Each structure stands twice: as structure tokens, then as C-alpha cells.
Amino acid sequence: MIDFTDLSIAIIKRTFQRRFELARITERSDTFRKIVKRLFFEGDDIQVIPRDVSVEVNRSFQPPENTALPSDVLRRMILRSKHIFRMDFCICRVSSGCSDYPHDLGCLFLGPGALRISDKVGSLISKEKALEHIERCREAGLVHIIGRNRIDSVWLNSGPHDELLSVCNCCECCCLWRMTPLLSEDIASSITPMEGVSIVRDAESCVLCGRCEEACFTGAISEGGAHHDTGRCLICGRCAERCPQDALKVVMDPDAVDEAVRRVEVLVDVES
């Protein structure tokens, strides 16, 4: 007999490539939108953490002596967590057959709900192993997305969604949230950039090579880099990281990490 986890994985693999089509329906059908939101997105609060290598501190503020990096949001939450579960694979990259990024760098899950996840998809790990994992993910070029993600508590059957904190490690080609621009506004608004960060473009340095456009997973950049749709941008930092002219920067306020941690810590009790 197929158990719940096996069934969930089978369904995801069969439907993952249709996520864009399903996202469009949330805009066209109010009934479908309400059902999808209630089942998979209600209560979500998810933020994208920019890549460390592309960030500068906002010089209009007086930065502290030891300025934190965006990834410190994850580090602080991991160090406070009593229960940490690491998936052995990324369900998005496996379902997409990704050929550009490792399949074995899966999500982390923090909080009491981590204890209820099936050992068929991963295992509980120590804080040290979790920190090593996110470092491997950064080195592989992945972007961290952290928050309360109801869809994870559903497919993992981990219990109440406020007992599970998701830390996804996403590539630009297979990420579930590539569908964000196609979702109805009330659902799409549950995933946002990290507060206190912004993208700054130096028009004089930009040669419109299009590298930033290729790196953008939400379609926020077009015309070779000349147009930037701030409404679509989740400020992941890939565009700045890959710009050969150094024409793009992610600028972060000195207190942005503290604010991001405060936003995350109220979502689920992970304190040991």
C-alpha cells in the first residue's frame, strides 16, 4: 500500500510542470482561487533572502562594526532550533529533471512539525550539519527562501502549518515560485523580498548584455536589463551577482537582518 508521503511525491512529480497553468487559473476563477488559497497558501509569510555575494550596506546609514549578511537570518534561526529536518533531495529539481543544479540539496524544516516528517524523504540533523548544508547551497548558487509555507505542511503531512518553518534552497530554473507573477494577487503577496533591501542599477555601467534578464526567475527584468519591474522583483540578488559590468547592486539597511529575523520568529516556535 502506498503511504501518504509516497502519494504526495507521485502527485507533485505528475503536476509540477503544470504549475504555471494552475497559477493562471487563480486569476480567472474566483472559486478555484479560494480553494487553492485555503488548502495551500492560507497564513503563509515567505521571504526571499538575497545572495550574500551581491550585497552592499546602505551607506546612508551608520553601519555597525560587524555588519550581518542576509544568510545570517537562516543562521540565527538554525541556532535557535531544537528540531531540524533535512530533505535528501529537492522535490522541485527532481520533478523538473534539473540539469544545472544539484538534486541532493533539499529543503530544511525547523520547528515541532519537523518531527512528523517521514524518514523516507530525509532525516533530523544537528545544528552543525544544518549550517554546513546552507553553506553548500550558497556555494552551489542557490537562493534561500524562508518562512511559513502551508503547502509544505500539507504534502509532508507535518501537522499544523504554524509548527513548521520552511527553508528552501532554490534555483532560477525549477523553483516553485517562478509561478508568482501568474498567481492571483492575494496569493502572490504571501512571498516578498527581505525587508530593508533594494536593487540599485548604474545605467552608465550597464551595457544591456542581458545576463541579468537570464538570471531573473520571476521575469522582472526585460529589454536586456533596461527595464526592471519592481512589482515582480523578489530581490534574490542573482542579477547583481551575474552582471559582468558590476552595474547592479543589492543594497541592504544595517538593521535588515534583525528585522527579517523578527518577521520569521513569530511564524513558528523554534526556540530550544
C-alpha positions as CSV (number, residue, x, y, z in Angstrom):
1,M,0.0,0.0,0.0
2,I,1.3,3.5,-0.9
3,D,1.6,5.7,2.1
4,F,0.8,9.4,2.3
5,T,4.4,10.6,1.5
6,D,4.7,8.3,-1.5
7,L,1.4,9.5,-2.8
8,S,2.4,13.2,-2.3
9,I,5.6,12.8,-4.1
10,A,3.9,11.0,-7.0
11,I,1.3,13.8,-7.3
12,I,3.9,16.5,-7.2
13,K,6.0,14.9,-9.9
14,R,3.0,14.5,-12.2
15,T,1.6,18.0,-11.7
16,F,4.7,20.2,-11.1
17,Q,5.2,21.1,-14.8
18,R,1.6,22.3,-14.9
19,R,2.1,24.8,-12.0
20,F,2.1,27.8,-14.4
21,E,-1.2,26.7,-15.9
22,L,-2.7,26.2,-12.5
23,A,-1.4,29.6,-11.3
24,R,-3.2,31.3,-14.2
25,I,-6.5,29.7,-13.2
26,T,-6.3,31.5,-9.8
27,E,-6.6,34.8,-11.8
28,R,-9.5,33.5,-13.9
29,S,-11.6,31.6,-11.4
30,D,-12.6,33.0,-8.1
31,T,-13.8,29.6,-6.8
32,F,-10.6,27.9,-7.8
33,R,-8.6,30.7,-6.2
34,K,-10.4,30.4,-2.9
35,I,-10.0,26.6,-2.8
36,V,-6.3,26.8,-3.6
37,K,-5.6,29.6,-1.1
38,R,-7.5,27.8,1.6
39,L,-5.7,24.4,1.0
40,F,-2.1,25.5,0.2
41,F,-1.4,29.2,1.0
42,E,-3.6,30.5,3.8
43,G,-1.5,32.0,6.6
44,D,1.8,32.0,4.5
45,D,4.5,34.5,5.1
46,I,7.6,33.8,3.0
47,Q,10.6,36.0,2.2
48,V,13.5,35.7,-0.2
49,I,16.9,36.0,1.2
50,P,19.4,37.7,-1.2
51,R,22.7,36.0,-2.1
52,D,25.4,37.3,0.2
53,V,28.0,37.9,-2.5
54,S,25.9,40.6,-4.2
55,V,25.0,42.8,-1.1
56,E,26.3,46.2,0.0
57,V,25.4,48.0,3.2
58,N,23.4,51.2,2.7
59,R,25.9,54.0,3.2
60,S,23.2,56.5,4.2
61,F,23.0,54.6,7.5
62,Q,25.8,54.2,10.0
63,P,26.7,50.5,9.7
64,P,27.6,48.6,12.9
65,E,31.2,47.3,13.3
66,N,30.2,43.8,12.2
67,T,27.5,44.1,9.6
68,A,25.4,40.9,9.2
69,L,24.9,39.2,5.9
70,P,21.5,38.1,4.6
71,S,22.3,34.5,5.3
72,D,22.6,35.3,9.0
73,V,18.8,35.2,9.1
74,L,19.0,31.5,8.5
75,R,22.0,31.0,10.8
76,R,20.2,32.6,13.7
77,M,17.1,30.6,13.2
78,I,19.0,27.3,12.9
79,L,21.0,28.0,16.1
80,R,17.7,28.6,18.0
81,S,16.0,25.5,16.6
82,K,15.6,22.3,18.7
83,H,14.4,20.2,15.7
84,I,15.9,20.4,12.2
85,F,14.9,18.1,9.3
86,R,16.9,18.0,6.1
87,M,15.4,16.6,2.9
88,D,17.7,14.3,0.9
89,F,16.5,15.9,-2.4
90,C,14.9,19.0,-3.8
91,I,11.4,18.0,-4.9
92,C,11.3,20.9,-7.4
93,R,14.6,20.0,-9.1
94,V,13.7,16.3,-9.1
95,S,10.3,16.9,-10.6
96,S,11.8,19.2,-13.3
97,G,14.7,17.0,-14.1
98,C,17.1,19.9,-13.4
99,S,20.4,19.6,-15.2
100,D,22.1,22.8,-13.9
101,Y,21.9,22.4,-10.1
102,P,22.3,19.5,-7.6
103,H,19.3,17.4,-6.8
104,D,20.5,16.4,-3.4
105,L,20.5,19.9,-1.8
106,G,17.0,19.8,-0.4
107,C,15.0,22.0,2.0
108,L,15.5,22.4,5.7
109,F,12.5,22.3,8.0
110,L,12.5,23.8,11.6
111,G,10.1,23.5,14.4
112,P,7.9,20.8,16.1
113,G,6.5,19.8,12.7
114,A,9.9,18.6,11.7
115,L,9.4,15.6,14.0
116,R,6.5,14.4,11.9
117,I,8.1,14.3,8.5
118,S,8.6,10.9,7.1
119,D,12.2,9.5,7.1
120,K,11.6,8.4,3.5
121,V,12.5,11.9,2.4
122,G,15.3,12.8,4.8
123,S,16.3,12.9,8.4
124,L,16.7,15.0,11.5
125,I,20.1,16.6,11.7
126,S,22.2,18.7,14.1
127,K,22.6,22.5,14.0
128,E,26.2,22.0,12.8
129,K,25.0,19.8,9.9
130,A,22.3,22.3,9.0
131,L,24.8,25.2,8.9
132,E,27.1,23.1,6.6
133,H,24.1,22.4,4.4
134,I,23.1,26.0,3.8
135,E,26.8,26.8,3.1
136,R,26.8,24.1,0.4
137,C,23.6,25.5,-1.0
138,R,25.1,29.0,-1.2
139,E,28.3,27.6,-2.9
140,A,26.1,25.9,-5.5
141,G,24.4,29.2,-6.4
142,L,21.1,28.5,-4.8
143,V,18.9,31.2,-3.2
144,H,17.3,30.7,0.3
145,I,13.6,31.3,0.7
146,I,12.4,31.1,4.3
147,G,9.0,31.3,6.0
148,R,5.7,29.6,6.8
149,N,4.8,27.7,3.7
150,R,1.5,25.9,4.1
151,I,2.0,23.7,1.0
152,D,4.9,22.0,2.7
153,S,3.0,21.1,5.8
154,V,0.3,19.6,3.6
155,W,2.4,17.4,1.3
156,L,4.7,16.4,4.2
157,N,1.8,15.7,6.5
158,S,3.6,17.5,9.3
159,G,0.6,18.8,11.2
160,P,-0.4,22.4,11.9
161,H,1.3,24.8,9.5
162,D,2.3,27.1,12.3
163,E,4.6,24.3,13.6
164,L,6.8,24.1,10.5
165,L,9.2,26.7,9.2
166,S,10.5,26.0,5.6
167,V,14.0,26.9,4.4
168,C,14.0,26.3,0.6
169,N,17.2,26.4,-1.5
170,C,16.1,27.4,-5.0
171,C,17.5,27.6,-8.5
172,E,16.1,30.0,-11.1
173,C,15.0,27.3,-13.5
174,C,12.9,25.0,-11.3
175,C,11.8,27.0,-8.3
176,L,8.1,26.6,-7.4
177,W,7.8,30.3,-7.0
178,R,8.6,31.0,-10.7
179,M,4.8,31.0,-10.9
180,T,4.5,34.0,-8.6
181,P,3.8,36.6,-11.4
182,L,0.9,34.4,-12.6
183,L,-0.8,33.9,-9.3
184,S,-3.8,36.0,-8.1
185,E,-2.5,39.0,-6.1
186,D,-3.8,37.8,-2.7
187,I,-1.8,34.5,-3.1
188,A,1.3,36.0,-4.7
189,S,1.5,38.6,-1.9
190,S,2.5,35.9,0.6
191,I,6.0,35.8,-0.9
192,T,8.0,39.0,-0.7
193,P,11.6,40.3,-0.7
194,M,13.5,40.5,2.5
195,E,12.6,43.9,4.1
196,G,15.3,46.6,4.0
197,V,16.9,45.5,0.7
198,S,16.7,47.1,-2.7
199,I,18.2,46.8,-6.2
200,V,20.2,49.7,-7.5
201,R,21.2,49.9,-11.2
202,D,24.0,52.1,-12.6
203,A,22.7,53.0,-16.0
204,E,26.1,54.3,-17.2
205,S,27.8,51.0,-16.4
206,C,25.1,48.8,-17.9
207,V,25.8,47.5,-21.4
208,L,22.4,45.7,-21.8
209,C,24.1,42.3,-22.2
210,G,21.0,40.5,-20.8
211,R,22.8,38.4,-18.3
212,C,20.6,39.8,-15.5
213,E,17.5,39.0,-17.5
214,E,18.6,35.4,-17.9
215,A,19.2,35.1,-14.2
216,C,15.8,36.5,-13.1
217,F,13.3,33.8,-12.1
218,T,10.2,36.0,-11.9
219,G,10.6,37.8,-15.2
220,A,11.1,41.1,-13.5
221,I,13.9,42.2,-15.9
222,S,13.4,42.7,-19.6
223,E,14.9,44.6,-22.6
224,G,18.4,43.2,-21.9
225,G,18.4,44.8,-18.4
226,A,17.0,48.2,-19.3
227,H,13.6,47.6,-17.7
228,H,13.1,46.4,-14.1
229,D,9.6,45.6,-12.8
230,T,9.9,46.2,-9.1
231,G,6.5,44.7,-8.5
232,R,7.7,41.3,-9.8
233,C,11.2,41.5,-8.3
234,L,11.9,39.4,-5.2
235,I,15.4,40.7,-4.8
236,C,17.2,37.4,-4.8
237,G,20.4,39.0,-6.0
238,R,21.2,36.7,-8.9
239,C,21.1,39.6,-11.4
240,A,23.7,41.6,-9.4
241,E,25.9,38.5,-8.9
242,R,26.0,37.7,-12.6
243,C,26.3,41.2,-14.0
244,P,29.8,41.3,-15.7
245,Q,29.9,45.1,-15.5
246,D,29.0,45.4,-11.8
247,A,26.1,47.6,-12.8
248,L,23.7,46.1,-10.3
249,K,23.9,46.1,-6.5
250,V,21.7,44.8,-3.8
251,V,21.7,47.4,-1.1
252,M,20.8,46.4,2.5
253,D,20.0,48.5,5.5
254,P,22.2,47.6,8.5
255,D,19.2,46.5,10.6
256,A,17.6,44.4,7.7
257,V,18.8,41.1,9.2
258,D,17.3,41.9,12.6
259,E,14.0,42.9,11.0
260,A,13.9,39.7,8.9
261,V,14.6,37.5,12.0
262,R,11.8,39.3,13.9
263,R,9.5,38.6,10.9
264,V,10.4,34.9,10.8
265,E,10.5,34.1,14.5
266,V,6.8,34.9,15.1
267,L,5.8,32.3,12.5
268,V,6.7,29.2,14.4
269,D,8.2,28.5,17.8
270,V,11.7,27.1,17.1
271,E,13.3,28.2,20.4
272,S,15.1,25.4,22.2
